[in-house]
């Protein structure tokens, strides 16, 4: 049984069943995630009905970002071959839309709670994140998210996320928080710009957020920057000027390298009368669309590496950041307890000494109060029994100081954990390590020792093996005849079960 309980165990078994056919390498990573879960629960870094494997989306994820007039919805409709998203020159949709495959001929639109409550989707428990930046908005999750299904084969085995136009959204802070979330989870991010406004004016802060925060990321290669609706430049025949202005705007923010694409939708294109000019535009458009669609089809491969990377990152987070942070906080806690004990217990002893001296209970270094001399005549009296109430008082003071010292560090630890962006919960480990029955002489967090460290090291080593196995499937440097390269990890029919359909199945199982 999974330490989190029956619900997580059921989800992991369902995930393993799917991966057994779709990608055996990732099936092995689930076992490693189980090991991480056991370590996390032992350390207190993981609590409740939770699992590290549920903190990442297991479906290949493509995010499409941009301003409201950049033609994102038109691009999606063209790609999947269905008019599932509304499009227009003005803002027509103010929600993040998750689009996934369904076998049903009729598409469905499901509310945001379908995403917020299902750990297989990238917006699991997003209402909590929204609540952190906009009080009261977490309960309005349906105003931010929606799920749409479509029978397009282009969506088999992947999830596409369409974002609202940033500058059209009133709840800007919450929108940017969601944007940061999906950027971190995505295997591919398409950033759209409008060729009619290559140098945004009022949208400069949006550019700052989309560009400045991404160019220094270690995964910056997953971002594609696309200048859409380039056909609008045909009337003046000045695409080079527009592209130069666009690249200049990006260059001002440090984005000078990388591939830039210029496209327009064949269905929504403006008429170009000049045959030679039209052919030139179409040739460039078709080539760039082919390259973009090619990257979107390869997202399955990138997904596999992302999940292995997430496994390694989680393991290293535990060993290199979470445990040291808890150990550092425990050191501060012990120092506060020692000082508290010294002040309170020392002060109490000083008061007892002061009043006993004033009462003339001392003869030299001998404690001889009259009541003690009277009790000494009783044969059943033992003077050492007087230490029991004193020890009880000292114990009550000590454990009260321990509790107060721990509570005084909770806010600081929570703040440090959020600032570091940890995937774990150091607070749970800290509180477990400060339980009354645990000795203060134990410097390491509860559950952390040689055996736990060895298991964690084994998980980290296993990620190298997973990467090598993936490399063997998609590359063949030796040039031998083994069929290890250029083959998809999944059978063609292995992704028939869409995540939207699995919601109903999971609900029936849990009922």
C-alpha positions in Angstrom: 0.0 0.0 0.0 1.3 3.5 -0.9 2.0 5.4 2.3 -0.3 8.2 1.3 -3.4 6.0 1.2 -5.8 4.2 -1.2 -6.6 7.2 -3.4 -3.0 7.9 -4.4 -2.3 4.1 -4.7 -5.2 3.8 -7.1 -3.9 6.7 -9.2 -0.4 5.3 -9.3 -1.7 1.9 -10.4 -3.8 3.5 -13.1 -0.7 5.5 -14.3 1.4 2.4 -14.3 -1.1 0.5 -16.4 -1.1 3.3 -19.0 2.7 3.6 -19.1 3.2 -0.1 -19.3 1.9 0.1 -22.9 2.9 3.7 -23.7 6.4 4.1 -22.3 8.1 1.4 -20.3 11.0 3.7 -19.3 8.6 6.0 -17.6 7.0 3.0 -15.9 10.3 2.5 -14.1 10.3 6.2 -13.0 7.0 5.6 -11.2 8.8 3.0 -9.1 11.4 5.6 -8.2 8.7 8.1 -7.4 7.3 5.5 -5.0 10.7 5.3 -3.3 10.8 9.1 -3.0 7.3 9.1 -1.5 8.4 6.6 1.2 11.4 8.8 2.0 9.3 11.9 2.0 6.8 10.4 4.4 9.5 9.1 6.7 11.1 12.6 6.8 7.8 14.5 7.2 8.5 16.3 3.9 5.4 14.7 2.4 2.1 14.6 4.3 -1.5 13.6 3.7 -2.9 12.0 0.6 -0.1 13.2 -1.6 2.7 11.9 -3.9 5.7 13.6 -5.6 4.5 11.8 -8.8 1.3 13.9 -8.7 3.1 17.2 -8.7 4.0 16.9 -12.4 1.8 16.3 -15.5 2.5 13.0 -17.1 0.9 14.0 -20.4 3.0 15.9 -22.9 2.2 19.5 -22.4 2.2 22.4 -24.9 1.4 25.9 -23.8 0.5 28.8 -26.1 1.0 32.3 -24.7 0.7 35.8 -26.0 -1.4 38.9 -26.1 -5.1 38.8 -27.0 -4.7 39.8 -30.7 -1.8 37.5 -31.5 -4.0 34.8 -33.2 -3.4 32.0 -30.7 -6.9 30.6 -31.0 -6.8 30.7 -34.8 -3.5 28.8 -34.7 -4.9 26.1 -32.4 -8.0 25.7 -34.6 -5.8 25.3 -37.7 -3.5 22.8 -36.0 -6.2 20.5 -34.7 -8.6 20.9 -37.6 -11.5 21.8 -35.5 -12.9 25.2 -34.6 -12.8 24.7 -30.9 -11.6 28.1 -29.8 -13.3 31.4 -30.5 -11.2 33.9 -32.3 -11.4 37.6 -33.0 -9.5 40.9 -33.0 -10.7 41.7 -29.5 -10.4 39.5 -26.3 -12.9 36.7 -26.7 -11.8 34.3 -24.0 -10.5 35.3 -20.5 -9.8 31.7 -19.2 -6.9 29.3 -19.5 -8.2 26.5 -21.6 -6.9 22.9 -21.4 -7.6 21.1 -24.7 -7.2 17.3 -24.8 -8.3 14.4 -27.0 -11.6 12.5 -26.7 -13.1 9.7 -28.8 -16.5 11.3 -28.7 -17.4 13.1 -31.9 -19.0 16.0 -30.0 -16.6 18.1 -28.0 -17.3 19.1 -24.4 -16.5 22.1 -22.2 -15.9 21.3 -18.6 -15.6 23.7 -15.7 -12.3 24.7 -14.0 -13.0 22.4 -11.0 -12.4 19.4 -13.3 -8.8 20.6 -13.6 -8.4 21.8 -10.0 -9.4 18.5 -8.5 -7.6 16.1 -10.9 -3.8 15.5 -10.2 -3.2 14.3 -13.8 -3.7 17.7 -15.2 -1.3 20.7 -14.9 -3.7 22.9 -12.8 -4.2 20.5 -9.9 -5.0 22.6 -6.8 -4.4 25.8 -8.7 -7.2 27.4 -6.6 -4.8 27.4 -3.7 -2.1 29.2 -5.7 -4.6 31.8 -6.9 -5.8 32.3 -3.3 -2.2 33.2 -2.3 -2.0 36.1 -4.7 -5.7 37.2 -4.8 -7.7 36.6 -1.6 -11.1 35.2 -2.3 -10.4 34.4 -6.0 -9.5 30.7 -5.3 -13.1 29.9 -4.9 -13.8 31.3 -8.3 -11.6 28.7 -10.1 -14.2 28.4 -12.9 -13.5 32.0 -13.8 -9.9 31.2 -14.6 -9.8 27.6 -16.0 -11.8 25.4 -18.3 -11.3 22.0 -20.0 -12.3 21.3 -23.6 -12.3 18.0 -25.4 -11.9 17.4 -29.1 -11.7 14.2 -31.3 -8.8 15.5 -33.3 -6.0 12.9 -33.8 -3.5 15.8 -33.4 -4.3 15.8 -29.7 -3.7 12.1 -29.1 -1.2 11.7 -26.3 -0.8 15.4 -25.5 -2.4 18.4 -23.9 -2.6 21.9 -25.3 -3.1 24.9 -23.1 -4.5 28.2 -24.6 -3.9 31.2 -22.4 -6.1 34.3 -22.3 -4.8 37.6 -23.6 -2.8 39.0 -20.8 -3.7 42.6 -21.4 -7.4 41.7 -21.7 -7.6 40.1 -18.2 -8.6 42.1 -15.2 -7.2 39.6 -12.7 -3.7 40.2 -13.9 -1.8 39.1 -10.8 -3.6 35.7 -10.7 -3.2 35.3 -14.4 0.6 35.8 -14.3 0.8 33.3 -11.4 -1.0 30.7 -13.5 1.3 31.6 -16.4 4.4 31.0 -14.3 3.0 27.7 -13.2 2.3 26.3 -16.7 5.6 27.6 -18.1 7.5 25.6 -15.5 5.5 22.4 -16.3 5.3 22.7 -20.1 7.4 20.6 -22.5 7.0 23.3 -25.3 6.0 26.9 -25.0 4.8 28.9 -28.0 4.9 32.7 -27.4 2.8 34.5 -30.0 3.2 38.2 -31.1 1.0 40.2 -33.4 2.7 41.4 -36.6 0.3 44.4 -36.6 1.8 45.5 -33.3 5.5 44.4 -33.5 6.6 47.0 -30.9 4.1 46.7 -28.1 3.4 49.9 -26.2 1.0 49.3 -23.4 2.0 45.6 -23.5 5.6 46.2 -22.5 5.1 44.8 -19.0 3.7 41.7 -20.6 6.8 41.4 -22.8 8.9 41.9 -19.7 7.2 39.0 -18.0 7.3 36.7 -21.0 10.8 37.4 -22.1 12.9 38.6 -19.2 11.8 35.7 -17.0 12.5 33.1 -19.6 15.8 33.9 -21.3 17.9 32.9 -18.3 16.0 29.6 -17.6 17.9 26.4 -18.0 15.1 25.1 -20.3 15.0 28.2 -22.5 15.2 25.9 -25.5 11.6 24.9 -25.2 10.4 28.5 -26.0 9.4 29.3 -29.6 8.8 32.9 -30.5 6.3 33.4 -33.2 5.3 36.5 -35.1 1.8 35.7 -36.3 -0.4 37.4 -39.0 2.6 38.4 -41.0 0.3 38.4 -44.1 -0.9 41.9 -43.0 2.4 43.3 -44.2 1.8 42.2 -47.8 0.0 45.4 -48.7 3.1 47.5 -48.0 5.4 44.6 -48.9 7.6 45.3 -45.9 7.8 42.1 -43.9 11.5 42.6 -43.3 10.9 46.0 -41.6 8.2 44.5 -39.4 10.3 41.5 -38.4 13.3 43.8 -37.7 11.1 46.0 -35.4 9.8 42.9 -33.6 13.3 41.4 -33.1 14.6 44.8 -32.0 11.9 44.9 -29.3 12.9 41.4 -28.2 16.6 42.3 -28.4 16.1 45.2 -26.0 15.2 42.7 -23.4 18.2 40.5 -24.1 16.7 37.9 -26.4 19.1 38.0 -29.3 19.6 34.3 -30.0 17.2 31.5 -30.9 14.8 30.7 -33.7 12.1 33.2 -34.6 9.1 32.2 -36.7 6.8 34.2 -38.9 3.5 32.7 -39.9 -0.2 33.4 -40.6 -3.3 31.2 -40.8 -4.2 29.9 -44.2 -7.9 30.1 -43.3 -7.8 33.7 -42.0 -5.3 35.1 -44.5 -6.0 38.4 -46.3 -6.0 38.2 -50.1 -2.6 38.8 -51.8 -3.2 39.8 -55.4 0.4 39.6 -56.5 1.1 35.9 -57.4 4.9 36.1 -56.9 4.4 37.9 -53.6 1.8 35.4 -52.4 4.0 32.5 -53.3 6.9 34.0 -51.3 4.7 34.5 -48.3 3.1 31.1 -48.5 6.5 29.4 -48.9 7.9 31.1 -45.8 4.7 30.4 -43.9 4.5 26.7 -44.8 8.1 26.1 -43.9 7.8 27.8 -40.5 4.5 26.0 -39.8 6.1 22.7 -40.7 8.9 23.4 -38.2 6.5 24.4 -35.5 4.2 21.5 -36.0 7.3 19.2 -36.0 8.3 20.5 -32.6 4.8 19.9 -31.4 4.8 16.3 -32.6 8.2 15.7 -30.9 6.8 16.8 -27.5 6.4 13.2 -26.5 10.2 12.8 -26.5 10.7 16.0 -24.5 8.0 14.9 -22.0 10.0 11.7 -21.2 13.2 13.7 -20.5 11.2 16.3 -18.5 9.7 13.6 -16.1 13.1 12.0 -15.6 14.5 15.5 -14.9 11.7 16.2 -12.4 12.5 12.9 -10.6 16.1 13.9 -10.2 15.2 17.5 -9.2 12.9 16.3 -6.5 15.5 13.9 -5.1 18.2 16.6 -5.1 15.7 19.1 -3.6 15.3 16.7 -0.7 19.0 16.1 -0.1 20.6 19.4 -1.1 18.0 22.0 -0.1 15.2 20.7 2.1 17.3 18.7 4.6 19.9 21.4 5.0 17.2 24.0 5.5 15.5 21.8 8.2 18.8 21.1 9.8 19.7 24.9 9.9 16.3 25.6 11.4 16.7 22.9 14.0 20.0 24.5 15.0 18.3 27.8 15.6 15.5 26.0 17.5 18.0 24.3 19.8 19.7 27.6 20.5 16.4 29.2 21.4 15.5 26.3 23.7 18.8 26.4 25.5 18.5 30.1 26.0 14.9 29.8 27.1 15.7 27.0 29.5 18.6 28.9 30.9 16.6 32.1 31.5 13.5 30.4 32.9 14.9 27.5 34.9 17.9 29.5 36.0 15.6 32.4 37.0 13.4 30.0 39.0 16.4 28.5 40.8 17.7 32.0 41.6 14.3 32.9 43.1 14.1 29.7 45.2 17.6 30.4 46.4 16.8 34.0 47.2 13.6 33.2 49.2 15.3 30.3 51.0 18.1 32.5 52.1 15.7 35.2 53.3 13.8 32.5 55.3 17.1 31.4 56.9 16.8 27.9 55.5 20.6 27.6 55.0 23.3 26.9 57.5 26.4 27.3 55.5 26.0 25.1 52.5 23.4 22.9 54.2 19.7 23.3 53.4 17.9 22.9 56.7 14.3 24.3 56.7 12.3 23.4 59.8 9.7 21.4 57.9 12.4 19.3 56.4 13.8 18.5 59.9 10.4 17.6 61.1 9.8 15.3 58.1 13.2 13.7 58.6 11.9 12.1 61.8 9.4 10.0 59.8 10.9 6.6 58.9 9.1 6.4 55.5 10.3 9.9 54.4 12.9 10.0 51.6 14.4 13.5 51.0 15.0 12.6 47.4 11.3 12.6 46.8 11.4 16.4 47.1 13.1 16.4 43.6 10.1 14.9 41.9 7.9 18.1 41.9 10.9 20.2 41.1 11.7 18.0 38.1 8.1 18.1 37.0 8.2 21.9 37.1 11.5 22.0 35.2 10.1 19.5 32.6 7.0 21.6 32.1 9.1 24.7 31.5 11.5 22.8 29.1 8.7 21.4 26.9 6.8 24.6 26.9 10.0 26.4 25.7 10.5 23.7 23.1 7.0 24.3 21.8 7.2 28.0 21.8 10.6 28.0 20.1 9.3 25.8 17.4 6.2 28.0 16.8 8.4 31.1 16.6 10.3 29.6 13.7 7.4 28.4 11.6 6.7 31.6 9.8 10.4 32.1 8.9 10.8 28.5 7.7 7.6 28.8 5.6 8.9 32.0 4.0 12.3 30.5 3.2 10.6 27.4 1.7 8.4 29.5 -0.6 11.3 31.8 -1.6 13.4 28.7 -2.5 10.5 27.2 -4.5 10.9 23.8 -2.9 8.9 20.8 -4.0 8.9 19.4 -0.5 7.4 20.6 2.8 10.3 21.4 5.2 7.8 22.6 7.8 6.4 19.1 8.2 9.9 17.7 8.7 10.8 20.4 11.2 7.7 19.8 13.3 8.3 16.1 13.3 11.9 16.7 14.4 10.7 18.8 17.4 8.3 16.4 18.9 8.5 16.2 22.7 9.8 12.6 22.7 12.7 13.4 20.4 16.0 14.3 22.0 17.5 17.7 21.4 20.9 16.0 21.1 19.9 14.5 17.7 21.1 17.1 15.2 19.8 15.5 12.0 16.1 15.8 11.0 13.9 13.0 12.1 14.2 10.0 9.7 17.4 11.3 8.1 20.3 8.8 8.3 22.7 6.7 6.3 20.0 4.3 5.1 17.7 7.2 3.9 20.6 9.0 2.3 21.7 5.8 0.5 18.1 5.2 -0.9 18.0 8.8 -2.1 21.4 8.4 -3.8 20.1 5.3 -5.5 17.2 7.2 -6.9 19.5 9.9 -8.2 21.7 7.3 -9.9 18.7 5.7 -11.4 17.9 8.9 -13.3 21.2 8.6 -15.2 20.2 5.1 -16.3 16.8 6.3 -17.4 18.4 9.1 -19.5 20.8 6.6 -21.1 17.9 4.3 -21.9 16.0 7.2 -23.5 19.1 8.1 -25.5 19.4 4.6 -26.7 15.8 4.7 -28.0 16.1 8.0 -29.9 19.8 8.0 -30.9 22.4 5.7 -32.4 25.9 7.3 -32.3 27.6 4.0 -33.3 25.6 3.6 -36.4 25.0 0.0 -35.8 22.0 -1.9 -37.2 20.1 -2.0 -33.9 16.7 -0.5 -34.2 17.1 2.0 -31.3 16.9 5.3 -33.0 14.1 7.4 -34.4 11.3 5.3 -33.0 8.4 6.7 -31.0 8.2 5.4 -27.5 4.5 4.8 -27.8 2.4 2.5 -30.0 0.0 4.3 -32.3 -3.0 3.2 -30.4 -1.5 3.5 -26.9 -3.0 7.0 -26.3 -6.6 6.2 -27.1 -7.6 6.9 -23.5 -7.7 10.7 -23.1 -7.3 12.3 -19.7 -10.8 13.9 -20.0 -12.4 10.5 -20.3 -10.3 9.2 -17.4 -12.0 11.7 -15.1 -15.3 9.9 -15.4 -13.6 6.6 -14.9 -11.8 7.7 -11.8 -15.0 9.2 -10.4 -16.8 5.9 -10.9 -14.0 4.0 -9.2 -13.9 6.3 -6.2 -17.7 6.4 -5.8 
